[in-house]
Structures are given as C-alpha cells and as structure tokens.
C-alpha cells in the first residue's frame, strides 16, 4: 500500500564468537560453552563514531544481534513517524520531490502522453484483486482513453510506488507493509518470507507493454530513489535460523540458541537478490560495515543494504552492506545519509558516496528528528555541508537546534550550531514545536507553532556561522513550505481561531504596518486557546530575510489538505515565473467559526484545489481559481492522501481512487470523467 511507513526493532547483544572466520564454517568452542553458561547481553544501543569493515567484527556483531533477538530482554527503540520540490523543465507537472534531480516513487507517473497509475487498495469503490498499473492515454483531441492494465508477476503484492524513465516503467511492490527503518517486522526464529520486488516494463509502445526483468530481494523495503537510469534501493534483512527458541528465559534455552547461532555458516545469513531466476548474494559478510566503537559484547541482528541498479541493465548493480540502527534515508545528487537514533536525544548520520557506493563517514548531533513535521525536510546537503534541524525533548521547554557538519576523514564533525554563545536567540518560543522546515540555497525556513505561527529565516550564507536573519508571526501555521522564484515562498497548513489575538493585518509584517514586539510577546506569554478554522495557503515575500512578509492568504473553511503531511499530493508547474498549483482537499465535517479568518472560501469535499501565482508581478498575489470535483455518482470513500494530479497546458488531471477526471484549468467546473 503506497505511502505506508515503518521501523525496525533495535536489538543489542553479547559475545558469541571469539574466533574470526571469513568463511561459512563453524566457530571454535568458546570458554562460555565449556562452562555451559549462556553469554550475557547488553540492551539495544546506538554508537557514536565511524563504521569499520572486517570479517571478524561483522560476523561477531551480526551474530550477537541475532542471538539477542531470541531473548526476552530485547527491547525496541521508539518508532519515528516518517511521513517523504522540484519544478521540472517539461511542459507538465511531475512528482513533487525533496531534492531537485532525485526522483521519488509515486502512484502516478506521466511522460506527456501516457499516464501510469498504480492501483490503490485504499479505494473502496473497486475490489483490488491483483497488483496492476492502469494506463490512460491522452489523444490528439485531448480526450482520454484506457488501455489494458499492466499485471505484476507477484499478483498478491501491494504496489509501493512506480518510476518512469524514458521507455521503462519500474514498479516497486511488496506483500508486507512498508515501514520506517527501525521496526522489526519479523524475528530470526520466524520462517516468514521477507521479500519485495522490482519489476521493469518496456513501455515504448504502451498498448503492447511487456515485462523485461523481475528482481526479487530478500528482506523488507525501506526506501527508493532514482537519478537518471540509476535506481537506489535501501532494504533491511533479518536472517531466519531454524530451531531458535523465541523469548528464551532459561539458561538451557539460551545456550541452545547461542550454539545454533554460533554454528551457522555466515553465507546463510546474507540476503539474496534474484534477477529473472538467477540468485546471488548481495554482499559477503566480511564486506559489511559495523560500528567501530562496538565491543565484543555488542551486536545488531539486522543487515541494511543500499543497492544501485541500472534500470536499462539490471545486472549492472552495486551494493553496500551495514549493520546499523537506522530509521531514515536522505539522498542528494551526490550522497546518501542514513539517520540513526543513539542514546535518548542524539541522532547519528552515516554518509555514503553515490560515486562508487562507498561508506565515507559518520557523526552525530544533539536532538532527534521529531515526528511533528516531516523529518526528511530537516536534512540538507550543500557544498559538502550537512545541515540538520533537531529537537531535544529532554529539557523543559524543549529546545530546537540547527547543526552544520562536514566530513573530516571518516568523521562528520560539527562546524556550527544555532543557537550558540554568540547567536543566542532560540528557534521558537517556549512550548512551540517545529511544524515545517525548508532549506533553500543559503537559507533555512523554520515554522514553529503553539498559538501563532513564527516563520524564522536562518541565514546560511556562511555555513560555519549561521544566524536568524528575521521572523514573521501570524495566526495559524504552515506544515509544508514550497520555494518559488523571485523571492517567494508558499506555505500550506491550518488557520486557527484565537480569542483576543490581534487580527491578521495587525500581526503581519508589511511595509505599512509592522507587528509590535511587546504585543507579540504578551500573546506568547499567555497563549489563548487555538481553534482550527480550516486549511490555509499563504504566499510569503522572503526577498528581505530580515523582513519576511505574508502577501496574501486563502483559507478553505472546515477543510484540510494531505499536502500538510504528504508533499507528493502537491502538483506544481512553472513557466517563466508563472506558477500553477493543484492539491486535494477534504472536509473536516465539524462546525467551526470562520468569522475572522480572513479570505475564506468554501470548497467541495474530495476535490482538487487550483491556485496561481505570478512571481514576476510587482505585487504578487495568490489566486484561487476553483476546484475540480471528483464525482462518479457513488458514495464510496477514497483516502485523499492517495490523490494525485498532473497539470499540462490548459488542462488538469485529477486522480482520485483508481480513476481520473479531466478539467480545463481556467474553468475547473467543466469536468469530464471518470476514466
């Protein structure tokens, strides 16, 4: 099911093996076996510092972890809620992504002529029997027609997402839900088949599309990305060992487990990749990276693999193997960073170079990538600097921090943080959480919220000396920020109704009326209750970092948009500074007071909202054009977070459930469909 999230149980361990073996044979008898005593184990933990390779270290660490997973003392780490902009050069909108040049899997892909739609199990209007890709073709007269669907070979899979590159369509599918990286779906004693698949179709002729390759991975899918014809796949694998006693508590059961894990051949513990019926091991255990700081009594029973695959020639591939506790993957055009929780309020990062799929360095920052807003937007790489926004929940009030790291040998070392002894201004007022972050070139934009919405502008023109350049405080909050040309920023979130709060015009910084610091401070010291009013879209002028301005805003009463938590539901098309935006909206179905919410509009449920911005205008404005209504006469519900849209020329295409509607951009009520 597209869009599901995940994690892996982090398990640590004890000494299992004293000898170092690169082969698959049995280990020598240890003193613990002679004493007929099972080893002691450590609780799960992450490690500061770099990773190292080596057959002895990797085998000991991974086997230790497998053994620990069989004990009743193994605990799981807290689950991080993971939820995942680019304006292409084409004349139609493409998948909204975090990094320009780095494509992400999505439900809908389009080449300008043919739409490919992954069927959704959330759509209750159709009984999903097999995993399939719907094909809708745009005709010369603008009419749409359905072609035969593509059937996946693994018909019981759910489609996680698809990619389209030139004449090849790539499907990512799995029988199991897709989780963030640190929650264990199975244990080493469970004989559950962990597999997911990548199928490559030749769609040079969509009416006669055919399957070219089927790749089946051992393990659970964590994340995918694409750059040109190179697909990057992160996966996690937990080896199955027959006969392990689950949740062993007695010394006898522990010793049985200890001996079984000690005796198993290392090549039986590694994940396999099957390409068109030919199976091979992704990596040898001696090639795996493990924490340098791990002792002989530590371990982790999961194998994390990042694999590069040439879509045009799947046998052209390369993998890197790690045994680390990781829950998030961020990728730029040069680098992959894996984020890992260590201790209670620290986050480690492991850096992988895409140039040769090689491990580079590791480092850590204080705080965690908290769940309130999408963690992926809190990470950014620029000019070999890693910039991260984290939250420390161990202090009261909670503290937010921006950290800047750079590589020094095999270490990622901190070169700056904010706030600091010189720049003492905090990010956010007391009690505020972070609702949105966006890195744009040499600036970071951070939205915090409790009762009103401060938008902070952080200057990163010198990565070693960041500072807060300015801020803006208005009612409501933005959960998603999208950069525009000519110094503009779009914010999407919620408007709130606050008793006794100054009106929007009184709290908005503009050239004629600036907010009074003492009034804002008074409001923040005694924040009144916030009441939701509806979805809010704001257009900000950020050309002067010290003086950001809200130019205009529109509130959709009693509604929300999934853009607030799923950025892929937003479609953007830019032509010479003219922007068109489309995203789905859904009703909250509660009674709310919109009397002082500003520019309020009423929108239909299950519809696509259309906006325009002329960024070159002297006074740019956010314009609402109307909504495209998805109506097929049925009362079936479809989850709006699965909705997608494509903007092309004078038309907009709205994908709701497993169907598509077509409308004119300048007359969205003129709808045809569903197709």
N, C-alpha and C positions, 0 to 999 in steps of 0.2 A: 504494500500500500504506500503510494508516494507520499513523502513528507513525514513518515514516522521517525521517531528519534530513539537514541539508545545509550548504553553504557556497559561496562564490564566489571565483574566483581574482582577487586584487587586483593590478591592473596599473597602473603609472605610466608617464609618458611625457615627450615632448619637445614643443617648439614646432612647431605645424603651421601655424597661421594667424596672420597679423599683422592682417588686416582684421577688422572686426566686422560681421557680417551677420545681420539678423533674418529674412531670407527664406531661400529654398531655392536660391539661385543659387550659381555657382562663386566661389571666392575669388580675389583678385588674386594674381599671381605674386609670390613672395617672393624675397629675396636668396638663400636656400638653393637654390631651384630654378635661379636664374641660374648659381650656382656648380656646379650639377649634383651637389650633395652632399646626402645624406640628413641629417636632423637627428639630433642626439644625444638620448639618452633617459635619464631618471632611473629608478632602481629604485622598485618599488612602496613607497608610504609613506602613512600616515595623517597628518592635520593637526590641530593644536590650533587652537582658536578657532572663531568663528561661521561660518555659511554666508551666501552672498550670491546674489542673482538678477542676471540680466543676459544679454542675447543674446550679447554678445561673450565674456564669461567662460565661460558654459556651453558655447557651441559650441567654443571653443578647448580647454577642459578635456576634454570628452567625445570630440572628435575625436583629441586627443592620446592618450587612453586606447585608442581603437580601433587607432590606428597602433601603439602599444606592444605590443598583444596579438599583432601579427603578427611580432614579433621573437623571436629565440631567447633573449634575455636576460631575458625576463619570468619572474618567479618568483611562486610562490604563498605566501600567508601561512599560518601554522599553522592547522589546522582545529580549531575549538572544538566539543567534543562537546555537542550540545544534547539533551537528552532531551525539557515543557511541564506556602482551602477554602470551600466555600460550603455552608451548610445552607439550603435553600430554605424558603419558607413553605408549600409544598404538603404533602400527606399521603403523598408518596412521595419517594424519593431522586432526585436529579438529578446531572448531570455534576459531578464534583469539580473545582473551578477554583481558580486562584490568587487572583483578586480577586472579592469579592462584587459582584454586579451586572454582571460582564463574563463572558459565556458563551464557551465554547470548543468547537470542533468535536470530535466524538467518534463512536465506532462505533454507539452506541445512544442513541436519544432516545425519550422517553415522555411522554404527555400525561395519564396517569391511566387511560386506557382502551386505547390502542393503542401497541404497541412498534414502532419502526422500527430495523432492524438492517442496517448496511452490510456486505455480504459481504466476507469476509476471504480473501485469497489465501494466507494462512498456514495455512488449514485444509486439511489434505491429504485429509480424508475426502470432499471434494467437488471436482470439477473445475470451476473457475471459468471460465465461457465468456464471460459478459458482465458489465459492471458493473451491479449491481442492488441494490435495497433490499428486504429481506424485511419483511413486515408480519405481526405477530402480534397478534390482538385478544383482550382479556380479556372473557369473557362474564359475565353476571349471576350465574351459579352458580360463578364463579371458574375455570371451565375455559378453556383457551387454544385458539384455532383460527388456522390460517394462512390469510391472504388471498393473492391474486395479488401477486407481487412487482412493484415499480416498475423498469422498464428505463430506463437512462440513454440519451440520444440518442447520446453518444460511447461506444459499447459496448466499445471497447478500452481505455478508461481504467481506472485503479485508483481506488477511492474513498478520498480522504484523510480525510474526515470529513463529518458532517452536522450541521445545526442544525434545530430545530423551534421555530417561533414562531407561536402561535395556530393558524391553519388553513394555514400554509405550511411545507413541508419544503424545506430548502435542502441540496443536495449539492455537495460540493467534490471535483473529480476531475481527474486528470492522467495522461497516458501516461508521463510521466517520473517518476523518483523525486523525492521532496521532500527538499531539502537545507537545512541552515542557510544563512545569507545570504551567506557569503563564498567559496564554492567554485563555480567556473565550470563549468557542465555542458557548454557549447559555446564555440566561439571565433567571432570575427566573419567568418572565412572558411568556416565550416561552414554549409551550407544545410540545417540541421536545424530542423524546425518546433518552435519553443518555444511551446507553448500549454497552457493549463489552462482548465477550465470550471467555471461555477457554474450549476446548473440548479434552478429554483424550481418546486415542485409544489404544487397546491392539494389539500390532504388533508382538506377539510371533511367529505367522505364517503370514508373510507379504502377502501371497496370499489370506488369509482369515481374514484380519484385521477387527476389529469391534470396534464401539464406546462403551466406558464404562460409561462415565459421560459427562454431559454438564453443565457448570457453567456459568451463565449469571449475570453480575454485572450491577447495576445502576451506571452511571457515565461515565467518559472518562478515558481511559487508559493513564498512564503516563510512567511507566517503569516496566520491569520484570527482575528477576534474578533467578538462580537456584543453590542450593547446595545439592548434592545427590538427595534424593527424595522430598526435600522441595522446593516449588515454592513460590517466594515472588513477590507480585503484588502491585504496587502503583497506586492508582486511585483517581480521583477528581470528586466530585458531587456537582451540583448546584440545590437546590430544586426548583421545579416548584410550583407556587402559583397561582391558578386560579383567574382571575379578577384584577390582578395588572395593573395599568396604566403605560405603558412604558414611560420613559423620562418625568416624572411628573414635571411640572413647576409651576402650580398654587398651592396655599395653599390648595384648595379644593381637588385636585387630590393627593397631598402629604398626606393629612390627611386620605384619603380613603386607600391609600397604607399602611400607618402607622397602621391603625386599622386592616387591613387584616392580616398583618404580626404578629401583637401583638396577635391576636386571634387564630392563627393556632396552633394545637397540635404539640408538639415537635416530637412525633414519626412519624408524617407525613413529617418531614424534613430530615429524615435519609435515606441513601441509603440501598437498599436491595440486597441480594445475593440469586439467585435461583439455587439450585442444583437438577437437574433431576426432576423439577416440584415442589420442596418444597422450599418455600421462607422464609427467615428470615432476620432480621435486623443485619447489620454488627456490629454496636455499638449503645449503648444508648448515647443520647446527653450528659448526665452527665459524661460519660467516656472520652469525647473529651478534648484535651489539647488546651488551648488558651494562648496568651501572658500575663504573669503576669503584665507587665507594661501597659496594655491597660486600658484606663479609661472607665467610663460608656458611654462616647460619641463615642467610637471606636467600630469597628466591621469589620468582613470579611464574605462574604456570601458563601464561598466555604468550603466543607468538604473534607479533604485529608485523605485517608485511606491507610494503608500498611497492607496487609493480607498475612499470611503464610498459605500455603495449602499443605497437604500431597498428593503427586501425587498418591500414592498407595491407599489412603483412603481419598477422598476429604472432607468428613465430619469432618476429623481431621484438624481443622483450628483455626486461632487466628488472631485478628485484633487490630490495634491501630489507634485511630482517632485523628486528629489535625485540627485546623483551622488556617493555616499559609500560608503566601505567599511564595511559594517555586517553583523553576524552574529547579532543577536538583537533581538527586539521585545518590549518590556514595555508593558502598557497598563493604566491605571487607568480610572475612570469619567470622568475629565476630560482625560487626557493620554496620548500615545504617546511612549515613549522608544526610540530606536534606539541600540544599543550598537555601538561600532566600535573595533577594535584600532588603536592608534597606537604607533609605536616598538616596543620589545620588551616592556615591562612597564608600559604605560599603556592605559587604556580611556577612550574619548570617548563622550559621550552627546549625542544631538540630540533636542530636545524639540519635539513637535507638539501644538498645542491641538486638541481634538476639537470645540470650539465652532464654529470656522469652517475647520477643516482648514488651519491656518496654521502655518508654522515660527515658533518662538519663540526658542530659544537653544541654545547648545552649551557644553559644558565637559568637563573630564577629571579623572580620578582616577588615582593610582598603583596599579599592580597590575592583574591580569586576573581575569575571572570564570572561575575554574579549572574543569576538567572533572570533578573528583571528585564533586561534587554538582550538582544541577540549577541552572544559573545564573539561571533565572527567579526563583527564590526569594531570590536575593541582591540583588534590586532592589525598592524600595518607595517609593511616594509618599504623603506625609501632610502635610496643611496646607501645600502648596506646597513642601515639602522633599523632595528626592530623597535616599534613604538607600541606600548600596551597600556590600556586603562584597566585598573583593577580596583577591587573594593575589599577593605579589611573590616570584617564583621566582628572581630574580637574586641574592638574598642567601642566606647559609647560617648558620643554618637559615632556611627560608622564613618570611616574615612575612605575617601576616593583618591587614587593616585595615578598619575601618568608617569611611566618609566620608559627610558630610552636605553637600549642595549646595542652593543656592536661586537663582532667576533674578534677575539684575541686568542689565536691558537685554537685549541679545542674548547675554549670557554666563551660564553656570551657574557660579557661584563657590562655592568651598568655605567653609563657615562652621564646620566642626568635623571632627575626625578622632579615631580611637581605635586604638591608644594615642597619647598625646601627652606633653608635658613635665610635665603635672600628673598625668594618669592614665596611669601608666607600665606597668601590668600588661598583659602580652601576651595576645592572643587565641590560646589554645592553647599547649601545652608544646612544647619543641624537638622537631622531627621530626614533629609532628602535622599532618594535613591536615584541611580542613573537609569534613565528611560531610553536614551538613544546616544550613539556615538557615530561620528563620521569623520574619517581622515580624508582631507582633500589637499593634495600637494603639500604645502608647508604649513597647513593649518589643521587643527583638530576642533571639531564642533561637538560639544557635550551638553546634553539636556538632562537636567536633574529636576525632580518634582516631589512635592508633598502637597502643597496647596496651590502654588503658582509655578510657572514654568520658567526657570532661568536657563537661557541659552548662552553657554560660555564659548568664547572664541580663544583657543590656545595657539599662540604663535610658535611655530617650529621651524622658522627660517634658519635658526641655528639649533640643530638637534641636541647640542650639548648645553643649551641654555634656554629651555622653553619658558614661556610666561603667559599668564592670562592677559590677553590684549583688551578684552571688553566683554560685556554681557548684556542681555536683554531679558526683562521679566514681564511676562504676560500671563493671563489666566489660561489654564489648560496645560497640555503637554504634547510633545511630539515623540512618537515611538519609532519613527523612521525619518531619516534625512536624505535628501537626494540633491546632488550638486547640479547647477545649471551654469551655462556660460554667462559672461558679463557680470560676474559677482553676485549671482542669485543662488538661493537655497530654498528647496521645497521641504516643508515639514508635514508629516501626516500623523495624526494622533487623535486625542479626545479633547473636547472643550468641557470645562466644568463650571457649574454654577456655585459661586461662593458668596455667602452672605456678607454684606458690608465691605466687599472688596472693591477698590476703585475700578471703574469701567475700563474697557479695552483701550480707549483713547487716552485715559489718564495714566495707564501703566506702560503704554507702548512708547519706546524712544523714537521720536521722529524729529524732523528739523524744526517744527513749530512747537512741540510740546514734549519735553523730556520728563521722565518719571522723577519724583522727588525721593532721594535716598532715604530720608527719615521716614517717609510714608511706607516705602517698601520694607524697611527694617521693622517697623511696627507691625506690619502684616505678618512678617515671617516669625516674629517673636510669639505671636498669638494667632496661629493659623486657624481660620474658621473652617467649618466642615465643607469638604468639597463634594459636589453632587454632579454626576455625569449628565451632560446635555446632549451630546452626540459627537459623531466623527467631525474632526476639524482638519482642514487643509490650510496651511499658511505659506505665504510667499515672503521670504526674507531678503533684504538687501544686506550683503556682507562685504561690500567693497571697502568699507572703512572698518577694520577689525575692532577698533575701539568704540565703534558706534553702530552696532547692528540694528536694523530697523525691520519691523513687520510691516510690509507694504499693504497687504490685503489678506483676508482670510474668508473662508466659507465653511459653514457648519451644516452638516446633514443631520437634521433632528432625529433623535431616537434611533440612531444607526451606528454601525461600526464597519470598518473595512479590514479584511485579513492582511492588508499591507502592514498593519500595526505589528504583526508577528510573523508574517511570511512575505518577504520582499519580492518574491517571484510572481506574486499576483499583480504587481505593477507593470504596466507596459509604457514605454517611452519612445517617442520618435522625434528626433530633432533635425530640422532643415534650416541651415543658415541662421541659427539663433532662435527660430520659431519652434516651440515645444508643444507636443500633444501628449497628454497623459490619460490613461484609462485604467480603472481598477474596480473590482466588485465591491458592492455594499450589501449589508444585510441588516434587517431591523432588529432592535433590541427588545421590542414589544413590552416596554414599560412606559408608565406615564411620567413625563419629566417636564420641567418648567424651562421654556426657552425664551422667556420674556426679555432677558438682557444678554443674549448670547451673541449678538452682532448680526452678521449676514447669514440668516438661517434659511435653508431650503428643505423642502420635503421630497424624499426620493422613494421610489418603489422598492419593495423587497426583491432579493435575487435579481439585481440589475447591475449594469456596468456604468460607472460614472465617468463622464468625459470632461477634461479641462484643457485650457490652452494658456500659454504664456508667451508673449513676445519679448524676449530678453533684451532686444536692442532698443526698445522704446525708451524715451526719456524717463517716463514713469511707468515701469512695467506693472501689469496687473494680472491677477489670477481670475480667469473667466471660466464659469461653469456653462457648458453647452447643453447639458441634459443627460438623460440616462437611456441605455439600451435595455429593454425589459426582456428577460428570458421567460417565455410563456408558451408551453405546449399543450395547455388545456388540462394538464394533470396536476394533482395535488402532492406529488412526490417531492420529498426534500432531498437536496443535494448540498453537500458541505461547501460553503463558499471559498474556503481556503484552497480548494482544488480548482477553482475557476481560473481561467487564463484568457488573454485577449491578444490580438495582433492588429496593429494599425498599419494601413497601407493606402497611400493616395487618398481618395475621397471616401474610403470605406474603413469600417472597423468590424472585426470578427470576434464574437463573444462565445467562449467555450464554457458551458455550464453543464455539470454532469458529464455525460458521454455524447453530448450533442453540441451543435454550433449554430449561432444566429448571425446574420449579416445585417448591417445597417449603414446608412450614409453618415459620415462624420458630422456634417453640418445639419443633419436632420435625423437625430438618433431615434425618433419615434417611428421612422419609416423602416420597420424591421421585417426581414424575411427569414423564414426558418420555422422549426429547426431542421437541420440537415443531419 
